[in-house]
Amino acid sequence: MRMTPDSIERYARHLVLKEIGGPGQQALLGAKVVLVGAGGLGGPAGLYLAAAGVGQITIIDDDQVEASNLQRQVQFVHTDVGMPKAVVMGDTLRDLNPDIRVTHHITRLTAGNAERLLAGHDVIIDGVDDFATRFAINAAALVLKTPLISGALGRFDGQVMGFASDGSGPCYRCFVPEIPPDAETCAAVGVVGALAGIIGSMMALEVIKLITGAGQPLLGRLYLYDGLSGEGRTVNLPRDSHCPQCGSR
């Protein structure tokens, strides 16, 4: 995309960053990112990626907006209740930045359709809250050789992790080999709303770093954030030679 006076003004704060600058902004404008899940994590991630000028954003989500979402899913307002999340969020992103193209799929991503839906993108964002879908995303990312940024929320804690596309490091199932028998949901245990904004925004930042080459992305690393103490730490994720998904590579 050719930079116009309007776009130069829009992205001025990026253009003066030596880590991004003109080449990085052009890379963002030419990038294609797919967002699986338009909820607590996908909302802030998508908003910031649209604002950053990511040229094409695909949203995959089969849910409708519910009143209980509004406590943390700031991409929606009260009058959106009952509407498809993917449609509403798509309209919001287009209003936020007319430079970008947004498409949506009102469907649940599964092992059967994951490769088709995720193909052709530069980065995949996993913002879902169930392990079966996460496993399907991970498997497709490996086949498609597409980097994956994944996030998760607890009550007052969250995590962000990244997985490379070249097969050299761990995949998501090196970290979580099987569905935990005691897996909990936000609906069951609760989550503080502002935490979704923190973790979702960090996911967007990791995508921007991947696309522009800025800094050191969290590839093969896990960032853990404790909202109650305000502390965070980063740990390396080892590759598991017995991983049920990538162990035979």
Secondary structure, DSSP 8 states (H G I E B T S, - for coil): ----HHHHHHTHHHHT-TTTHHHHHHHHHT-EEEEE--STTHHHHHHHHHHHT-SEEEEE---B--GGGGGT-TT--GGGTTSBHHHHHHHHHHHH-TTSEEEEE-S---TTTHHHHHTT-SEEEE--S-HHHHHHHHHHHHHHT--EEEEEE-SSEEEEEEE-SSSSS--HHHH--S--TT---HHHH---HHHHHHHHHHHHHHHHHHHHT-S---BTEEEEEETTTTEEEEEE----TT-TTTTT-
